[in-house]
């Protein structure tokens, strides 16, 4: 499970930053969160294939989060895509995609499935559960919680030896959850396997004022991605326009008991992000300010 930040700017692109787009690689698929203008080119620069995108998740319909969709759809078509593409977003997403398909007067040769999500809705994609959570922005907006399924518990070789099970294929059967018969005895998988282990969890705020609801939904996440449009001295101005400061994002990560905080969606007034990062680290030390093409591997916690 790998994250690549394809655009980390808020509002409009700059020479240093594209606008919002985050790729989550899981297995052979990519889930794309937001799709600011020029996202397909950012994929190329990052040496990622936009043809592997299985789903696009849109937090809200401001231009810096959606204007890359028409170009991406057309680039996929020109590159010979045949696999269906799923697009999820808040109310208005269906009309957005219809409008996007009218640009350039073309019809894609692959199916595009569009689904509007309300806060509380969940969907299953690429083996992951993605839940929409209400955000607090100036227009209807949602945040996303991504949850991996539970994993099997740890295999106890000591327990297997104690039961007289020889090393080899029988171990594999037990690890896959099957029971075996050995010398007339039935040995259940649970006799050599530990309790199930939770899967990895990712929380992405999108554009939002800081909310306790997001902290609750993101509880114990492995990674929280939170917008940090401004620093604390401009927090009131940020709130006025539906945004968070770096310090406020850190407070949310702390409330959520997150393991890692990654900041994004920075105002162009901040060319150097060291101060932004430092502001958050005072409150939540395990913080990084993302930059375009920053990558992070989400490891298992146990």
C-alpha positions in Angstrom: 0.0 0.0 0.0 1.9 3.1 -1.3 0.9 6.7 -1.4 2.1 9.1 -4.1 1.2 12.8 -3.8 0.8 14.1 -7.4 -0.3 17.6 -6.4 -0.1 19.3 -3.1 -1.1 22.9 -3.8 -4.4 24.5 -2.8 -6.5 26.6 -5.1 -4.2 26.9 -8.1 -1.0 25.3 -9.4 2.4 26.9 -9.0 5.8 26.2 -10.6 6.5 24.0 -7.5 3.2 22.3 -7.0 0.3 20.8 -8.9 -3.2 20.8 -7.4 -4.8 18.1 -5.4 -4.3 14.5 -6.5 -3.2 11.5 -4.5 -2.6 8.0 -5.8 -3.0 5.0 -3.5 -1.4 1.9 -5.0 -2.9 -1.3 -3.6 -2.0 -4.5 -5.3 -2.2 -4.0 -9.1 -4.7 -1.1 -8.8 -4.5 2.6 -8.1 -7.2 4.5 -6.3 -7.0 8.2 -7.2 -8.2 10.7 -4.6 -9.1 14.1 -6.3 -8.0 15.0 -9.7 -6.8 18.5 -10.2 -5.8 19.9 -13.5 -2.8 18.2 -15.2 -3.1 15.0 -13.1 -2.4 12.8 -16.1 0.9 14.5 -16.7 1.8 14.2 -13.0 1.3 10.5 -13.4 3.8 10.4 -16.2 6.4 12.4 -14.2 5.9 10.0 -11.2 6.4 7.0 -13.5 3.0 5.7 -12.5 0.5 4.3 -15.0 -2.9 6.1 -15.0 -4.2 3.1 -16.9 -4.1 1.2 -13.5 -6.6 3.6 -11.9 -9.6 1.5 -10.9 -11.5 4.2 -9.2 -11.5 8.0 -8.7 -12.8 9.5 -5.4 -13.7 13.2 -5.5 -14.0 15.1 -2.2 -15.9 18.1 -3.6 -16.5 20.0 -6.8 -14.1 22.9 -6.6 -11.9 23.2 -9.7 -8.6 22.4 -8.1 -10.0 19.0 -7.3 -11.8 18.1 -10.5 -10.4 19.9 -13.5 -8.1 17.1 -14.4 -10.9 14.6 -14.9 -11.7 15.4 -18.6 -8.1 15.2 -19.7 -7.5 12.0 -17.7 -10.6 10.3 -19.2 -9.5 11.3 -22.7 -5.8 10.2 -22.1 -7.1 6.8 -20.9 -9.2 6.5 -24.1 -6.4 7.5 -26.4 -4.1 4.9 -24.6 -6.6 2.1 -25.4 -8.3 1.6 -22.1 -11.0 -1.1 -22.2 -11.5 -1.7 -18.4 -14.4 0.1 -16.7 -13.6 3.2 -14.6 -15.5 3.9 -11.4 -15.9 7.5 -10.2 -17.3 8.4 -6.7 -18.1 11.8 -5.3 -20.6 14.0 -3.6 -23.9 15.3 -4.9 -23.4 16.8 -8.4 -20.7 14.3 -9.5 -23.0 12.7 -12.1 -23.6 16.0 -13.9 -19.9 16.8 -13.6 -18.9 13.7 -15.5 -21.6 14.2 -18.1 -20.2 17.7 -18.7 -16.7 16.3 -18.8 -17.6 13.8 -21.5 -19.0 16.6 -23.7 -15.7 18.4 -23.7 -13.8 17.4 -26.9 -16.9 15.9 -28.5 -15.9 12.3 -27.9 -17.3 9.1 -26.3 -14.9 6.9 -24.5 -14.5 3.3 -25.6 -14.7 2.1 -22.0 -17.5 2.2 -19.4 -17.5 4.9 -16.8 -19.6 4.2 -13.7 -20.5 7.2 -11.6 -21.8 6.9 -8.1 -22.7 9.8 -5.7 -22.0 9.2 -2.1 -23.6 10.7 1.0 -21.9 10.9 4.3 -22.0 7.5 5.9 -22.1 5.6 2.6 -19.4 2.9 1.9 -18.3 1.2 -1.2 -16.0 -1.8 -1.9 -13.3 -1.3 -4.5 -10.1 -3.3 -5.3 -10.5 -5.2 -2.0 -10.8 -2.1 0.1 -13.7 -0.4 1.9 -14.0 3.3 1.3 -16.4 5.3 3.5 -17.6 8.8 2.9 -17.5 11.1 6.0 -19.1 14.6 6.2 -16.6 17.4 5.8 -17.1 21.1 6.7 -16.3 23.2 3.7 -17.9 26.0 1.8 -19.8 23.6 -0.5 -20.9 20.0 -0.1 -17.8 18.0 0.6 -16.8 14.6 1.9 -13.7 13.1 3.5 -12.8 9.4 2.9 -11.8 6.6 5.3 -10.1 3.7 3.5 -10.0 0.4 5.4 -8.2 -2.9 4.5 -9.9 -6.1 5.5 -8.7 -8.1 8.6 -5.7 -10.3 8.1 -5.2 -13.8 9.4 -3.5 -14.1 12.8 0.1 -15.2 13.1 1.0 -18.8 12.6 2.5 -20.5 15.7 5.2 -22.9 14.6 5.7 -23.9 18.2 2.0 -24.9 18.5 2.2 -26.8 15.3 5.2 -28.8 16.5 3.6 -29.5 19.8 0.6 -31.0 18.0 3.1 -33.2 16.0 2.4 -31.6 12.6 5.3 -32.1 10.2 6.6 -29.0 8.3 5.4 -28.8 4.8 2.0 -28.4 2.9 0.0 -29.0 6.1 1.3 -25.7 7.5 0.0 -23.9 4.4 -3.5 -25.5 4.7 -3.8 -24.4 8.3 -2.5 -20.9 7.5 -5.2 -20.6 4.8 -7.9 -21.4 7.4 -8.5 -25.0 6.6 -8.6 -27.9 9.0 -6.4 -31.0 8.5 -6.6 -34.7 9.6 -3.5 -36.2 11.1 -3.3 -39.7 12.5 -7.0 -39.8 12.8 -7.2 -36.4 14.6 -8.9 -33.3 13.2 -6.7 -30.2 13.8 -8.5 -26.9 13.3 -6.7 -23.8 11.9 -7.6 -21.9 15.1 -5.4 -24.3 17.1 -2.2 -22.9 15.5 -3.2 -19.4 14.4 -3.4 -16.3 16.5 -6.3 -13.9 16.6 -7.1 -11.9 13.4 -5.0 -8.7 12.9 -6.6 -5.5 11.7 -5.9 -4.3 8.2 -4.3 -0.9 7.4 -6.4 2.3 7.6 -6.0 5.6 5.8 -8.0 8.8 6.4 -8.1 11.6 3.8 -9.7 14.9 4.9 -10.1 16.7 1.5 -10.9 20.4 2.0 -12.4 21.0 5.4 -12.4 23.0 8.6 -11.1 20.8 11.4 -13.9 18.5 12.7 -14.2 16.1 15.6 -16.2 13.8 13.4 -13.3 13.3 11.1 -11.1 12.5 14.1 -13.6 10.0 15.4 -13.9 8.2 12.0 -10.1 8.2 11.5 -9.5 6.7 15.0 -6.2 4.7 15.1 -5.6 5.2 11.4 -2.1 4.3 10.1 -1.9 7.4 8.1 -4.0 10.6 8.2 -3.8 13.0 5.2 -5.1 16.4 6.3 -5.2 19.6 4.5 -3.2 22.5 5.9 -3.9 25.4 3.7 -2.6 28.0 6.1 -0.5 28.4 9.3 -1.9 29.2 12.7 -1.5 33.0 12.3 -4.1 32.8 9.4 -6.3 30.2 11.0 -9.3 32.5 11.2 -9.0 33.4 7.5 -8.7 29.7 6.7 -11.8 28.9 8.7 -13.7 31.6 6.8 -12.9 29.9 3.5 -13.5 26.3 4.8 -9.9 25.3 5.5 -7.6 24.1 8.3 -4.3 25.3 9.6 -1.3 23.0 10.1 -1.7 23.3 13.9 -5.4 22.4 13.7 -4.6 19.4 11.5 -2.1 18.2 14.1 -4.7 18.5 16.8 -7.1 16.3 14.8 -4.4 13.7 14.3 -3.7 13.7 18.0 -7.4 13.3 18.8 -7.6 10.4 16.4 -4.5 8.6 17.8 -3.2 8.5 14.2 0.2 6.9 13.7 1.3 9.3 11.0 0.1 12.7 9.7 0.8 13.9 6.2 -0.1 17.5 5.4 -1.1 18.7 2.0 -3.1 21.4 0.1 -0.8 24.4 0.9 -1.4 28.0 0.0 1.0 29.4 -2.6 2.1 31.9 0.0 4.3 29.1 1.5 7.2 28.3 -0.8 9.2 26.6 2.0 7.2 24.1 4.0 9.6 23.7 6.8 7.7 26.2 9.0 4.4 24.6 8.2 5.7 21.2 9.1 7.3 22.5 12.3 4.1 24.1 13.4 2.3 20.7 13.3 5.2 18.8 14.8 5.0 20.8 18.0 1.6 19.2 18.5 2.0 15.9 16.6 5.7 15.0 16.2 5.2 12.3 13.5 4.2 14.8 10.8 5.5 15.4 7.3 4.5 18.1 4.8 4.0 16.4 1.5 5.5 17.8 -1.7 4.7 16.8 -5.3 5.9 13.2 -5.9 6.4 12.6 -2.2 5.8 8.8 -1.7 5.1 7.0 1.5 4.7 3.2 2.1 2.0 2.3 4.6 3.4 -0.7 6.4 1.5 -3.1 8.7 1.6 -2.0 12.3 2.0 -5.6 13.5 
